[in-house]
Structures are given as structure tokens and as C-alpha cells.
Amino acid sequence: MASVQFEDGGPTVRRILLGAQLRRLREAKGVTREAAGWEIRASESKISRMELGKVGFKERDVADLLTLYGVTDERERQALLELARKANAPGWWHVYGDLLPSWFQAYLGLEGAAQLIRTYEMQLVPGLLQTEDYARAVIRIGHPGASVADIERRVDLRMTRQQVLTRAQPPRLWAVMEEAVLRRPIGGREVLRNQIEHLIKAIELPNVRLQLVPLEAGGYASAGGPFTILRFADQELPDVVYVEQLNSALYLDKRDDVDSYVAAMERLCVDALSPEDTAERLREVLRELDSSRGTVQPAAAR
């Protein structure tokens, strides 16, 4: 497993920050996107994508825009040009680029920069809390035709991601998970048992909070499926909701969209067991696994 640095989320976040600063400078100078595009021989839509951090930056383009926006202070110009250079540098996940779709590479950058990660899972243990064997079983299900080497690289990627939780200044992870996940023996009985033990240890970390939505809870506060809300320390970065689909993902940052998902997450937390009761439920399921070789019976049915 590689050792990586999660200092600022890599190029994803740098592009967003640089784009936000360029937008602020343009608006302060009263320059339209069309005029800015003309200056760098590009379209208005290209300027829009640059300001949203959705594309890379050419240093020459940034330099020309800074001149157009009246930025003459050499220190300020050099700082922004350095940010442009770093925004084009590959992220730690670059070595896995042949395995990763572009839409997920963007998520890795945001996850590495987040101050708070709130996630809801219905089918699986959240990726940041998976054991190596559990992750391997999940990946085999999702990539049935993959070679052994590819599966092991995907497992290594997932384990490397988890280093974000134990870095010097880790984000807070607040995960809500359906109890049914613990009744689904992905990888077999022993893999599940080790995964539950891992969850019990993980929630002892001061920055990890886990709540189970018990089987006896009626209905769902979120019927739309799993999602993740990312919050950042830098005020230039808005909260982002990540919703993964089969072959793509949605990144929502409009205030109304984010508020809807935050409200759904709050309802889930109310329906879920407290962190203390979650820890006890995990121990109950573990005892059931140890005492029975048959089907695990839900605690609510006893």
C-alpha cells in the first residue's frame, strides 16, 4: 500500500480555488466572460469552466487574464501562477488512472481536502471503513471480469484512500449505515466477522462517528440511495453532495440541493441508533456470528 500526502486535495481543489479567485478578480474589474475569453483566444464557456475549476489551466492564459484584470503586484501574480502550475500536477491517485473514471478522480481530490465527510450507505460498509478482505470481495462483485492484478490494485487504492482518516489533521467522518449491511455476508462469514471487528475499532478514533439505522426502524429518510456530503475548511469551497451512479456521478453544490441532502441526513441520524447504541449493536451481531453457524438472525427478531 502506497503512502500518500493529503495536504490540500490535489489538483481538483487547486483548480476550484484558482477558478474562484479568477472569477472574483474578473467581477471586481467589471470584465465579462466573453471579453475574458477573447483575451485568451477562447470561448465564454471556457472561461466559465475555468472559473468552476472543471478544466486545467495554461500558465500563459492565467498570466494574460491577470493582466486583463489589472493584477500588477508581482508577488500576487507569482502566487496565482504557482497555483496554476500545481493545479496541473497529477494527484496521488494518478498511478491508478487506468482503473479510475474521471468522475471518480474528482471525488478523490475533494475527499482528501474535506474537513467533514458525512456519508450514508444502504448496501455496503462505507469505503473508508472497509477491511482489505471486505474491499476485495466488494470489488470482485463489481468487476467480475477483472484480473487478479487489477483487483489487487483496486484494493490498494481503497486502502490508500483510508490514510486520510489517520493523517496528522484528519477530517471528521460521520457515517450512517443500514444495519442490513451487517446481515449481508459479502466475502463469507469470516470476512464479515473481521469487518465488524474493524468497525468496532474504527469508531474508537476521535474523528470517526458511526450510526446504524436498525432493522426495526420504519421507512427511510432517504429513499434515493447512498450519498456523501463533503464540507471544507476553505470558505471558497462550497459544500458538495456526491451521488454515485452506475457509470457516472453527480456533484451538487447549489445551496437548495445541498440543503435537501443535509435535511435527509439529519432525519437519518434521528432514525439511527446513537453512536453508543451502535457500538453495542455491532457487538451483538458479532456475538451472533460467534454463536451460530447458520443464518444471522436480526436483533429485532429475537
ZAMARGU-4260 file (C-alpha; in steps of 0.2 Angstrom, whole numbers, plus 5000, padded with zeros to 4 digits):
<rodrens>
0) 5000/5000/5000 | 5007/5017/4995 | 5010/5031/5007 | 5002/5047/5001 | 5000/5065/5007
5) 4983/5073/5008 | 4989/5091/5010 | 4976/5100/5000 | 4966/5088/4990 | 4977/5089/4975
10) 4973/5097/4958 | 4955/5095/4960 | 4954/5108/4974 | 4968/5119/4967 | 4958/5121/4951
15) 4942/5126/4961 | 4952/5138/4972 | 4961/5146/4957 | 4945/5147/4947 | 4936/5156/4961
20) 4950/5169/4963 | 4950/5172/4944 | 4931/5174/4944 | 4932/5187/4959 | 4946/5197/4950
25) 4936/5197/4934 | 4920/5203/4943 | 4929/5216/4953 | 4936/5223/4936 | 4919/5223/4928
30) 4925/5211/4914 | 4913/5200/4905 | 4916/5181/4902 | 4915/5185/4884 | 4929/5198/4885
35) 4940/5187/4895 | 4938/5173/4883 | 4943/5184/4869 | 4958/5189/4878 | 4965/5171/4879
40) 4958/5166/4862 | 4944/5155/4870 | 4925/5155/4872 | 4914/5162/4886 | 4910/5144/4891
45) 4929/5140/4893 | 4930/5154/4905 | 4915/5148/4914 | 4923/5130/4915 | 4939/5138/4921
50) 4931/5148/4935 | 4922/5132/4941 | 4938/5123/4941 | 4932/5110/4929 | 4947/5111/4917
55) 4966/5113/4918 | 4975/5130/4917 | 4988/5136/4905 | 5000/5147/4913 | 5000/5159/4898
60) 4981/5160/4899 | 4982/5164/4918 | 4995/5177/4915 | 4985/5186/4901 | 4969/5186/4912
65) 4979/5193/4927 | 4985/5207/4916 | 4967/5210/4909 | 4961/5211/4927 | 4974/5223/4932
70) 4984/5212/4944 | 5001/5220/4943 | 5008/5216/4960 | 5022/5203/4956 | 5020/5193/4972
75) 5002/5191/4969 | 5004/5186/4951 | 5018/5174/4955 | 5007/5166/4969 | 4992/5163/4957
80) 5004/5157/4943 | 5011/5144/4955 | 4994/5139/4960 | 4991/5136/4941 | 5006/5125/4940
85) 5001/5115/4955 | 4983/5114/4948 | 4990/5104/4933 | 5001/5092/4944 | 4994/5074/4945
90) 4985/5069/4961 | 4992/5054/4971 | 4979/5043/4963 | 4987/5046/4946 | 4996/5029/4946
95) 4979/5021/4946 | 4972/5032/4932 | 4969/5017/4921 | 4957/5010/4933 | 4948/5026/4938
100) 4934/5035/4928 | 4937/5054/4928 | 4922/5057/4938 | 4929/5047/4952 | 4946/5055/4952
105) 4937/5072/4955 | 4929/5064/4971 | 4946/5058/4977 | 4953/5076/4977 | 4938/5083/4986
110) 4938/5069/4999 | 4956/5072/5003 | 4953/5091/5006 | 4937/5089/5016 | 4935/5094/5034
115) 4919/5084/5037 | 4913/5069/5027 | 4895/5063/5030 | 4890/5048/5021 | 4875/5036/5020
120) 4876/5018/5014 | 4862/5006/5011 | 4871/4991/5004 | 4889/4991/5009 | 4901/4996/5023
125) 4907/5014/5018 | 4924/5013/5008 | 4934/5022/5021 | 4929/5009/5034 | 4931/4993/5024
130) 4944/4980/5028 | 4956/4974/5015 | 4947/4957/5013 | 4929/4965/5013 | 4935/4978/5000
135) 4942/4964/4989 | 4925/4954/4990 | 4916/4970/4985 | 4927/4974/4971 | 4926/4956/4964
140) 4907/4958/4964 | 4908/4975/4955 | 4922/4969/4942 | 4918/4951/4939 | 4930/4951/4923
145) 4944/4960/4931 | 4961/4951/4933 | 4969/4947/4950 | 4982/4960/4947 | 4968/4973/4943
150) 4958/4968/4958 | 4973/4970/4970 | 4977/4987/4963 | 4959/4992/4966 | 4961/4986/4984
155) 4977/4995/4986 | 4969/5011/4980 | 4955/5009/4993 | 4967/5006/5007 | 4977/5021/5002
160) 4962/5032/5002 | 4959/5027/5021 | 4975/5035/5026 | 4965/5051/5026 | 4957/5046/5042
165) 4974/5044/5051 | 4984/5059/5044 | 4990/5072/5055 | 4975/5083/5053 | 4961/5071/5048
170) 4944/5075/5043 | 4929/5070/5053 | 4920/5055/5046 | 4901/5054/5051 | 4894/5038/5043
175) 4876/5032/5044 | 4874/5014/5038 | 4859/5002/5037 | 4860/4988/5049 | 4855/4976/5034
180) 4873/4979/5028 | 4879/4968/5043 | 4867/4954/5038 | 4875/4953/5021 | 4890/4941/5022
185) 4900/4948/5007 | 4915/4938/5006 | 4909/4925/5018 | 4906/4923/5037 | 4924/4926/5042
190) 4927/4942/5031 | 4911/4949/5038 | 4916/4945/5056 | 4933/4954/5054 | 4924/4968/5046
195) 4913/4971/5061 | 4928/4970/5072 | 4936/4983/5062 | 4921/4994/5063 | 4921/4992/5082
200) 4939/4998/5082 | 4937/5012/5070 | 4924/5021/5080 | 4936/5022/5094 | 4945/5035/5083
205) 4941/5053/5089 | 4937/5058/5072 | 4925/5044/5067 | 4907/5043/5071 | 4895/5029/5065
210) 4877/5026/5067 | 4867/5011/5062 | 4849/5013/5055 | 4841/4997/5064 | 4831/4984/5055
215) 4816/4989/5066 | 4816/5007/5060 | 4801/5010/5049 | 4804/5018/5032 | 4819/5028/5026
220) 4823/5046/5027 | 4832/5044/5011 | 4824/5033/4998 | 4835/5039/4984 | 4850/5029/4988
225) 4868/5032/4996 | 4876/5049/4996 | 4890/5059/5003 | 4891/5077/5009 | 4908/5085/5009
230) 4912/5101/5019 | 4928/5111/5018 | 4938/5122/5029 | 4941/5135/5015 | 4926/5146/5013
235) 4930/5147/4994 | 4924/5129/4993 | 4905/5126/4995 | 4898/5110/5002 | 4897/5097/4989
240) 4885/5082/4988 | 4892/5067/4979 | 4879/5054/4972 | 4887/5040/4963 | 4878/5031/4949
245) 4882/5015/4939 | 4893/5024/4926 | 4894/5042/4932 | 4891/5053/4947 | 4883/5069/4952
250) 4891/5083/4961 | 4879/5095/4968 | 4884/5112/4976 | 4869/5123/4973 | 4863/5128/4990
255) 4845/5121/4988 | 4851/5104/4983 | 4864/5103/4997 | 4851/5109/5010 | 4839/5095/5004
260) 4853/5081/5007 | 4858/5089/5023 | 4840/5088/5029 | 4839/5070/5023 | 4855/5066/5033
265) 4848/5074/5049 | 4832/5063/5048 | 4843/5048/5045 | 4853/5052/5061 | 4837/5054/5071
270) 4831/5037/5065 | 4848/5029/5068 | 4854/5022/5084 | 4866/5033/5094 | 4884/5030/5092
275) 4884/5021/5109 | 4870/5010/5105 | 4878/5007/5088 | 4893/5000/5096 | 4883/4989/5107
280) 4873/4983/5091 | 4889/4979/5082 | 4895/4969/5097 | 4878/4960/5097 | 4880/4955/5079
285) 4897/4949/5082 | 4891/4938/5096 | 4878/4931/5085 | 4891/4927/5072 | 4902/4918/5085
290) 4887/4908/5092 | 4879/4902/5076 | 4885/4894/5060 | 4868/4897/5052 | 4859/4912/5046
295) 4862/4928/5056 | 4846/4932/5065 | 4842/4951/5067 | 4842/4958/5084 | 4825/4964/5082
300) 4818/4947/5078 | 4824/4939/5095
</rodrens>
